[in-house]
Amino acid sequence: RLVADVVNDKYDNGFAVIRPPGHHAEPGYAGGYCFINNVAVAASYAIERLPVRKVLIVDWDVHHGNGTQKAFLDDPNVLYFSIHRFDNGNFFPFSKDAGPRIVGNGDGEGHNINVGWNDKRMGDDEYLVVFEKLLMPIATEFDPDLVLVSAGFDAAKGDMGDCNVTPECFSRLTRQLKTLAGGKVVCALEGGYVRSILCKCVESVVLALLDGASDDKFKDETKSFYKNLGDKEMLDCIDSSAAKSIRETMNVHSQYWQCLKKSCK
């Protein structure tokens, strides 16, 4: 219902506070506390029933959304972009399919993008660089009609993912996504296990969606600090393991996206 209301301009954007989460659910399979893949259902509904041709799904939960990936591997109209802990396949859901070389099949080739961290402790700088140099250029080229966010917050500092992303960073990521699809962004709550941290992160994203006054510190920062840095300088600013993961994903997808061809020469 929320997706329909946003697409039909009843609301500018929205945040669905949903439990249980959904991005691990596959057809005929429940796992990872997930029974119905809320975001996958919403994306399919939007394309089949609403005036939507293309959907971008951004999954920033610390775990890979194996169910969402599986749902759209063959679909060129859905771009799935996941930033997650991979640990070379040793982090839940414990699959090599969460790696950067799983790019999609057939017509959907190039439309499945995984940035998998192979170490813990990744924080704001690493996530902002992924958005600046990888996600946002590709998303702009893809030109979606709707953006759906699997908004898990277990990558937040202090949560179980052993990452260090702050609520302010999630706010900045949200503001960047609002520059796409005419601002039609719908977030759906995924993981997050420490209530106080989860509440603060959700608040920061909702304020970003609403252009909230208490978020003024980040209001004009839809472009990150790294915008004017070259690729090498930008990657030198962050964790070396993260830089390696980003480079690998960029190299794998440079054959599919014009915006990456120059960066990967």
N, C-alpha and C positions, 0 to 999 in steps of 0.2 A: 504493500500500500504506500509506504513512504517513497519508494522509487517512482511509482506512478505519479504521486503528487509533486515530486521534484521535476520530473520530466515534463509534466503538464503545467508547470509554472505556478502551482499553488504555493509551493515553498521554494526558496532559493537553493537550499541544501538541507541536509539532515543528519542526525546521528541516531541509530537504532540501538538501544540498550537491550541486548539479547543474551539470554542464557537458556540452554547451554550454547557454547560457541559452535562453529560449523566447519572450519576450513579443512579439517582432517577427514570429514565424511565423504565417502565415495559411493557410487551407485551400489546398493546392496551391501554396504559395509559401514559399520559404525566404529569409530575409534578415537582415541585422544579426547574423550569426553564429548565428542561430536556425533550427533545423530542425523541432522539435516544440514546440508551445506547452504547456509542462508545466502551467502554472497553469490554462489554459483546459480542458485535458483533465481535470485534477483536479476542476474545478468541475462540468463536465458529468457526470463519473462520480459525483460526490457526489449530485447531484440525481436522476440516473437510477437509481442502484443502492443508495443509502444513505438512511437516514431523515433527509434534509435537504431542506427546502423552499426556502430562500433562502441565497444565498452572497454575501458581500461580498468583493470583490477590491480590495486596496489596492496601488497600484503607485507606489513612491517612487524607482524608477530615474530617473536624470536624463533618459533618453530616453522618449518616449511609447510605450506598448505598443500599437502600431497593430493587431497581430494579435489581442490580447485584446479590444480595443474592437470590432473587426469581428465577432468570434465571438458577441458578446452584445448587439448593438445593438437587437435585437428582443425581448429576453428580460426580462420584468419580475421574474424570480426571481434575477437576477444584477445586483448593483450594482457597476459598475466605477468606481473613483475613482483618478485619476492625477494626480500632482504631478510636473511635468517642465519642462525648458526648452523653450520654444516659439519664441521669437525671431520671432514673427509668421510662422511657417512656414518659417523659414530654419535651423532646427536639426534634426538627424537625428531622425526619418525624413523631414524636409522635406515636411510635409503640413499644409495648412490644416485637415485633419480632426482635428488635435491641439488645436484651439482650443476655447474654452468654449461655443460655440454648437452643437457636435455633442452632442446630448442623448439620442440614441436614437430609435428608430422605432416607430410603432404602440404596442403594449402596453408596449414597453420605453422609451417616452419618459420622460425624467427620470431614467433609471437609468444614464446614462453621464455622468460628471462629470469635466471636465478643468480643472485649475488649471495654466495655462501661463505660466511666467516669460518675460518679454520682455527680460530682461537677465541677465547672469551675476552671481556673487557672493552669491546667496541662501544664507542660513545658518539656524542654529537658530531664531532668532526668527521668521523667515518660516514655517518648517515647523510650529512649535508653534502659531502663530496659525491656520494653515490647519486643523490638527487641532481646535483649541479652538472655532473659530467656524464651521466648515463641515463637516469630515468627521465628527467625533464626534456633533454634533446630528443630522445626516442618518442616520448609521449607527444611532444609537439608535432613531430613528423607523422605519427600515427593519427593524430587529430580525432580524438574520441568525441562522441556525443554525450557520454556519461562517464563519470569516474566513481568507482566503488572502492572502498577501503576496508580491507580486513584489518580492523584496528585492534590488534592485540598490544598489550603494554607490558608483556613479560620481558622485553628488552630494556625496560626502564631501570635506572640505577636503584639497587636495593631489592629487585625482584629476582625470581629464580633463574633467570636466563644468564646471570653473571655478565651482563652488559651494563653500560653506563649512560644510557640515553636519558636526557632530562625532559621534564614536561615542556619546557620552553622549546626544546628541539622539535617535539611532536607538533607544537604550535606552528613553528616555521615550516615544517614539511606540509602541513595542512594548507597554509597560505599559498605555498607554491602550487599545490594541486588545484586550488581555486582559480588559478589563471588558465586552466584547461576547461574545455567543454562548456564555455560560458558560465563557469562557476557551479555547474551541476555536479555536486559532490555528495555522495551518501556514504557515511561510515557505519560499519556494523561491528559491535564489540566482539572481540575474540578473547585471547588469553590475558591473564593478569591475576596474580595470586596474593598480593599484599594489598589489603583493602585501601589503606591510606594512600599508597603510591598510585594505585589504580584510579582512585577518585581524583587525585590531582592531575593525572595525565588526561583523563576524560574531560575534566574541567578546562584544561588548556586547549584541547582540540575544539570543544564546543565554543569557547571564547573566540578562537580563530575563525570558526564558521560564522559566528555572529559579528565579527569585527569588534569584539568586546573592548571596552575602555581599559580594563585592568590588564590588558595584554599590549598596551601601547608600546612597551619597550621593543616589541618585535613587529609592530604593525607595518612598518615600512621596509621590512627586511625580507621581501619575497625572493630577492636574489641574495645568495649567500656571500660571505666574505671572500670566497674562493673564485668568484666570477671572473676576476681579471687575471687569475694565475694561469699559466700554461699547464698542460697536463702533467708534465714531469714535476714541475714545482708544486702543483697541487697534491700529487701523490706522495711527494717527499714530506708533506706536512702531517701525514697521518701514520697510523700504525703500519709497520712494514708488511705484516701478514694481510691486513685489510687491503693495502695497495696492491698486493699480488692477486688477491681475489678479484678486485675491481678490474685490473688489467686483463685477467683471464676472460672475464665475462665480456669486456669490450672487444677483445680480439675474436672471440667466438662469434659475436654478433655483428662484427664490422662488415660481413658479407651481405647482411640483410638490411642495414640501415645507412642511408647516405650520411647522416650526421656523424657517424662513427668512422667513416672511411678515412678522413683526414687525420683523426686522432691516432689511428692505428697503423699509419704508414711507417 
